[in-house]
Amino acid sequence: MHKKLLIPGPTEVSREVLEEQTRYLIGHREKEFSTLYGGITDKLTNFFQLTADIKPTITTGSGTLWFDIVARSVVKQKALACVNGAFSKRAAQTLQACGKETDVLDVEMGKAIKADAVAEKLENGKYDTVTVCHNETSTGVCSPIKEIAQMIRRDYPEVILAVDAVSSLAGDKLIPSEIGCDIIFASTQKCFALPPGLAVGLVSDRAIERAKTVPNRGAYTDMVEMFEFEKKHQTPFTPNVSLLYALDKRMDLLLAETYERVYQRHLNMAKYTQEWAKKHFEMFPEPGYESVTVSCINNTQYKNVKALNQQLADRGYLISAGYGALADKTFRVGHMGEWTVECIQHVINMIDEIWDLKSN
């Protein structure tokens, strides 16, 4: 039986979108491809309300690829990596693995990255790049990147801010021009509700100009080359054409729904899930910083999540256990992509029944 995914990613993909991948392939240097690709980037521009100084690009690879792109093409001398969970830690490790000097702002799991903490670090060190994970799926914490970006632009205008929004872009409310970040990127298997395999990057001209000054940018991670090819509505290397067909269709659906309605739908799902969690358990994130796309819940009743998932699987659904160090302490419900609050209510009712929570 197919299990419908309510995990932090990959998320459920509709048959309508999946079927787009069955279309015949085209050459990626043909005019037909440039029309397809240029149409998608135009739709990204419209959906995310991009200003002229922010440009979209699509890379074939997971969102983690953008950690390497930032390291290779953006960091000149020294980076500050803000870490408050497993995936922000991965960003720091990638910067270091690429040979870039990196300091870490280490924040307790469950806590958000705050602007004042970043400012304190910037006061005491010379950094040219800051990385922040907007939506840390290991903890369900959403950090206030707009406040961080405004502080950096005001007090450290030479610093480039790169934001990992792998699990929040196209779900939470993230308009790059309003935030003020230089790079924000996401994976398609999260809020975009596509199969894994593509990453979307929204990049400022400031960041592209920075990249031109950074040597040894690599090949696949060369952001300058990437945006040179964007001028021709192409990619430097062979892309996943089948997934681009699916993304083209998904962007049509997102634009038809409208940005505000997409955000409100995700917000409604988050509110319902988190109100339920607070009634029976506790939320893991500090109050006021809960994710809009994935709820990380403290398993205060010590329920057996593995056994729950076995029973949910029989009914055609799957949620997620905790991640890493939180595996036995938390469980997570993903509410991103094409899900609706009615679907979330349906699954929560199943959990209530299986765990006998209605009588609590």
C-alpha positions as CSV (number, residue, x, y, z in Angstrom):
1,M,0.0,0.0,0.0
2,H,1.2,3.5,-0.8
3,K,1.9,5.5,2.3
4,K,1.0,9.2,2.0
5,L,3.8,11.2,3.5
6,L,3.4,13.6,6.4
7,I,7.1,13.7,7.2
8,P,9.5,16.6,6.9
9,G,10.3,15.6,3.4
10,P,10.0,14.2,0.9
11,T,6.4,15.1,0.8
12,E,3.4,13.8,-1.1
13,V,3.4,14.4,-4.8
14,S,0.1,14.5,-6.8
15,R,-0.5,12.2,-9.7
16,E,-1.0,15.3,-11.9
17,V,2.5,16.5,-11.2
18,L,4.1,13.0,-11.3
19,E,2.7,12.4,-14.8
20,E,4.5,15.4,-16.1
21,Q,7.7,13.4,-15.8
22,T,6.5,11.0,-18.5
23,R,6.8,13.5,-21.3
24,Y,9.4,12.9,-24.0
25,L,12.9,14.3,-23.3
26,I,14.3,17.3,-25.2
27,G,17.9,18.4,-25.8
28,H,19.0,20.8,-23.1
29,R,20.7,23.0,-25.7
30,E,17.7,23.3,-27.9
31,K,15.5,26.3,-28.2
32,E,12.6,24.2,-26.8
33,F,14.5,23.7,-23.6
34,S,15.3,27.4,-23.2
35,T,11.6,28.2,-23.6
36,L,10.7,25.6,-20.9
37,Y,13.5,26.7,-18.5
38,G,12.9,30.4,-19.1
39,G,9.2,30.0,-18.5
40,I,9.9,28.3,-15.1
41,T,12.3,31.1,-14.0
42,D,9.7,33.7,-15.0
43,K,7.1,31.9,-12.9
44,L,9.5,31.8,-9.9
45,T,10.1,35.5,-10.4
46,N,6.4,36.2,-10.4
47,F,5.5,33.9,-7.5
48,F,8.3,35.1,-5.2
49,Q,7.8,38.7,-6.3
50,L,11.5,39.0,-7.2
51,T,12.9,42.5,-7.8
52,A,15.3,43.2,-10.7
53,D,18.3,42.6,-8.4
54,I,17.3,39.1,-7.4
55,K,17.6,36.3,-9.9
56,P,16.3,32.7,-9.8
57,T,18.2,29.6,-10.8
58,I,17.5,25.9,-10.7
59,T,20.2,23.3,-10.1
60,T,19.9,19.5,-10.5
61,G,20.8,18.2,-7.1
62,S,19.6,18.2,-3.5
63,G,19.4,21.4,-1.4
64,T,22.6,20.4,0.3
65,L,24.4,21.3,-3.0
66,W,23.8,24.9,-2.1
67,F,26.0,24.6,1.0
68,D,28.8,23.7,-1.4
69,I,27.9,26.6,-3.8
70,V,28.0,29.1,-0.9
71,A,31.3,27.7,0.3
72,R,32.9,27.6,-3.1
73,S,31.5,30.7,-4.7
74,V,30.6,33.1,-1.9
75,V,32.9,32.7,1.1
76,K,36.1,34.7,0.6
77,Q,38.0,34.5,3.8
78,K,35.9,33.6,6.8
79,A,32.3,32.5,7.4
80,L,30.0,32.5,10.4
81,A,27.7,29.5,10.4
82,C,24.7,29.7,12.8
83,V,23.9,26.2,14.2
84,N,20.8,25.2,16.1
85,G,20.1,21.7,14.8
86,A,21.3,18.9,12.6
87,F,20.9,20.6,9.2
88,S,22.4,23.9,10.1
89,K,25.3,21.9,11.5
90,R,25.6,20.2,8.1
91,A,26.0,23.6,6.6
92,A,28.9,24.5,8.9
93,Q,30.6,21.2,8.3
94,T,30.3,21.7,4.5
95,L,31.9,25.1,4.7
96,Q,34.8,23.6,6.6
97,A,35.0,20.6,4.3
98,C,35.4,23.0,1.4
99,G,38.5,24.5,3.2
100,K,36.9,27.7,4.3
101,E,37.6,29.2,7.7
102,T,34.4,28.9,9.6
103,D,33.3,30.0,13.1
104,V,30.1,28.5,14.6
105,L,27.4,30.3,16.5
106,D,26.1,27.3,18.5
107,V,22.6,27.7,19.8
108,E,20.8,25.2,22.0
109,M,18.5,22.8,20.1
110,G,15.0,24.0,20.3
111,K,16.1,27.6,20.3
112,A,16.0,30.0,17.4
113,I,18.9,32.0,15.9
114,K,18.4,35.6,17.1
115,A,19.7,38.8,15.5
116,D,21.4,40.0,18.7
117,A,23.4,36.8,19.0
118,V,24.5,37.1,15.4
119,A,25.4,40.7,15.9
120,E,27.5,39.9,18.9
121,K,29.5,37.4,16.8
122,L,29.9,39.9,14.0
123,E,31.2,42.5,16.4
124,N,34.0,40.2,17.5
125,G,35.2,38.7,14.2
126,K,35.8,39.6,10.6
127,Y,33.3,37.6,8.5
128,D,32.4,38.0,4.9
129,T,29.5,35.5,4.9
130,V,26.8,34.4,7.4
131,T,24.7,31.2,6.9
132,V,21.4,30.6,8.7
133,C,18.9,27.8,8.5
134,H,15.5,29.4,8.4
135,N,13.5,26.3,9.2
136,E,15.4,23.6,11.1
137,T,13.5,20.4,10.4
138,S,15.3,18.4,13.1
139,T,13.8,20.6,15.8
140,G,10.9,22.3,14.1
141,V,12.4,25.8,14.9
142,C,11.9,28.8,12.6
143,S,14.5,31.5,13.0
144,P,13.6,35.2,12.4
145,I,15.8,35.7,9.3
146,K,14.2,39.1,8.4
147,E,15.5,40.6,11.7
148,I,18.9,39.0,11.1
149,A,19.1,40.3,7.5
150,Q,18.0,43.8,8.5
151,M,20.7,43.9,11.1
152,I,23.4,42.7,8.7
153,R,22.4,45.1,5.9
154,R,22.3,48.0,8.4
155,D,25.5,47.3,10.4
156,Y,27.6,45.0,8.2
157,P,26.6,45.8,4.5
158,E,29.7,44.0,3.1
159,V,28.5,40.7,4.6
160,I,26.6,38.2,2.4
161,L,23.7,36.4,4.1
162,A,22.9,32.9,2.8
163,V,19.7,31.3,4.0
164,D,18.9,27.6,4.0
165,A,15.1,27.6,3.4
166,V,15.1,24.0,2.1
167,S,11.9,23.1,4.1
168,S,10.1,26.5,4.1
169,L,10.4,28.2,0.8
170,A,7.0,28.0,-1.1
171,G,5.3,27.2,2.2
172,D,6.1,29.9,4.8
173,K,6.0,33.6,3.9
174,L,9.4,34.4,2.4
175,I,9.7,37.3,0.0
176,P,13.4,37.8,-0.6
177,S,13.2,41.5,-1.3
178,E,11.3,42.0,2.0
179,I,13.7,39.9,4.0
180,G,17.0,41.4,2.6
181,C,19.0,38.2,2.3
182,D,21.4,37.6,-0.6
183,I,20.9,33.9,-1.2
184,I,17.9,31.8,-0.2
185,F,17.5,28.2,-1.5
186,A,15.2,25.2,-1.2
187,S,14.7,21.7,-2.4
188,T,11.8,20.6,-4.5
189,Q,10.8,17.6,-2.4
190,K,9.6,19.8,0.4
191,C,7.1,22.7,0.1
192,F,7.2,22.6,-3.7
193,A,5.7,19.1,-3.5
194,L,7.9,17.5,-6.2
195,P,10.1,14.5,-6.2
196,P,13.7,15.0,-4.9
197,G,16.3,16.1,-7.4
198,L,16.1,19.9,-8.0
199,A,17.1,22.9,-5.9
200,V,15.8,26.4,-6.3
201,G,18.1,29.3,-5.6
202,L,17.1,33.0,-5.4
203,V,20.3,35.1,-5.6
204,S,21.0,38.8,-5.3
205,D,23.3,40.7,-7.7
206,R,25.5,41.4,-4.7
207,A,26.1,37.7,-4.2
208,I,26.9,37.2,-7.9
209,E,29.3,40.1,-7.9
210,R,30.9,38.6,-4.7
211,A,31.4,35.3,-6.5
212,K,33.4,37.0,-9.3
213,T,36.0,37.9,-6.7
214,V,36.3,34.4,-5.2
215,P,38.9,32.0,-6.8
216,N,38.6,28.2,-7.1
217,R,34.8,28.1,-7.4
218,G,34.8,24.6,-8.8
219,A,32.7,23.6,-11.8
220,Y,29.3,22.5,-10.7
221,T,29.4,25.0,-7.8
222,D,30.5,28.0,-9.9
223,M,27.8,30.6,-9.3
224,V,29.2,33.0,-11.9
225,E,29.0,30.4,-14.7
226,M,25.5,29.4,-13.5
227,F,24.2,32.9,-14.0
228,E,26.0,33.4,-17.3
229,F,24.0,30.4,-18.6
230,E,20.8,31.9,-17.0
231,K,21.1,34.8,-19.5
232,K,20.4,32.1,-22.2
233,H,17.8,30.3,-20.2
234,Q,20.0,27.3,-19.9
235,T,22.1,25.5,-17.3
236,P,25.9,24.9,-17.4
237,F,25.5,21.1,-17.2
238,T,22.8,18.6,-18.1
239,P,19.7,19.2,-16.0
240,N,16.9,16.8,-15.0
241,V,14.5,17.7,-17.8
242,S,11.8,15.4,-16.5
243,L,11.7,17.1,-13.1
244,L,11.7,20.5,-14.8
245,Y,8.5,19.5,-16.6
246,A,7.0,18.7,-13.2
247,L,8.3,22.0,-11.7
248,D,6.7,23.9,-14.6
249,K,3.4,22.3,-13.8
250,R,3.8,22.9,-10.1
251,M,4.5,26.6,-10.6
252,D,1.3,26.9,-12.6
253,L,-0.6,25.4,-9.6
254,L,1.2,27.6,-7.1
255,L,0.5,30.8,-9.1
256,A,-3.2,29.8,-9.5
257,E,-3.5,29.3,-5.8
258,T,-1.6,32.6,-5.1
259,Y,1.2,33.2,-2.7
260,E,-0.9,34.5,0.1
261,R,-3.3,31.5,0.0
262,V,-0.4,29.0,-0.1
263,Y,1.1,30.6,3.0
264,Q,-2.3,30.8,4.8
265,R,-2.9,27.1,4.0
266,H,0.4,26.1,5.6
267,L,-0.2,28.4,8.5
268,N,-3.6,26.8,9.2
269,M,-2.1,23.3,9.1
270,A,0.6,24.4,11.5
271,K,-1.9,26.0,13.9
272,Y,-4.1,22.9,14.0
273,T,-1.2,20.5,14.5
274,Q,0.4,22.6,17.2
275,E,-2.8,23.2,19.1
276,W,-3.4,19.4,19.2
277,A,0.2,18.9,20.3
278,K,0.0,21.3,23.1
279,K,-3.2,19.6,24.3
280,H,-1.7,16.2,24.6
281,F,2.1,16.7,24.6
282,E,4.4,19.8,24.4
283,M,6.0,21.5,21.4
284,F,9.8,21.2,21.3
285,P,10.6,24.7,19.9
286,E,10.7,27.6,22.2
287,P,7.4,29.5,22.1
288,G,6.9,31.9,19.2
289,Y,9.4,30.2,16.9
290,E,7.5,27.1,15.8
291,S,7.8,26.1,12.1
292,V,5.0,26.6,9.7
293,T,5.8,23.5,7.7
294,V,6.8,20.8,10.2
295,S,5.8,20.4,13.9
296,C,8.4,18.8,16.2
297,I,6.6,17.5,19.3
298,N,8.0,16.5,22.7
299,N,6.9,13.0,23.3
300,T,6.0,13.7,26.9
301,Q,3.7,10.7,27.1
302,Y,6.5,8.3,25.9
303,K,4.3,7.0,23.1
304,N,5.7,4.3,20.7
305,V,6.1,6.2,17.5
306,K,7.4,3.2,15.6
307,A,4.3,1.2,16.5
308,L,2.1,4.2,15.6
309,N,3.7,4.3,12.1
310,Q,3.1,0.6,11.6
311,Q,-0.6,1.1,12.3
312,L,-0.8,4.4,10.2
313,A,0.9,2.5,7.4
314,D,-2.0,0.0,7.3
315,R,-4.2,3.0,6.8
316,G,-2.0,4.6,4.2
317,Y,-0.1,7.3,6.1
318,L,3.3,8.0,7.6
319,I,4.6,10.6,10.1
320,S,8.2,10.9,11.3
321,A,10.1,10.0,14.5
322,G,12.6,12.5,16.0
323,Y,15.9,13.2,14.2
324,G,19.3,12.3,15.4
325,A,19.8,13.1,19.1
326,L,16.0,13.7,19.4
327,A,15.0,10.4,17.9
328,D,13.5,9.0,21.1
329,K,12.4,12.3,22.6
330,T,10.3,13.8,19.9
331,F,8.2,13.0,16.8
332,R,7.4,15.2,13.8
333,V,4.4,15.8,11.6
334,G,5.2,17.4,8.2
335,H,2.5,19.7,6.9
336,M,3.9,21.1,3.7
337,G,3.3,20.9,0.0
338,E,-0.2,20.1,-1.3
339,W,-1.7,19.0,2.0
340,T,-4.7,20.8,3.5
341,V,-5.9,21.3,7.0
342,E,-8.7,18.8,6.4
343,C,-6.1,16.2,5.5
344,I,-4.2,17.0,8.7
345,Q,-7.3,16.7,10.8
346,H,-8.0,13.3,9.2
347,V,-4.6,12.0,10.2
348,I,-4.6,13.6,13.6
349,N,-7.9,11.8,14.3
350,M,-6.3,8.5,13.4
351,I,-3.5,9.2,15.8
352,D,-6.0,10.1,18.5
353,E,-7.7,6.8,17.9
354,I,-4.5,4.6,17.8
355,W,-3.0,6.3,20.9
356,D,-6.4,6.6,22.7
357,L,-5.9,10.4,23.2
358,K,-9.5,11.4,22.8
359,S,-10.2,10.2,26.4
360,N,-7.2,12.2,27.8
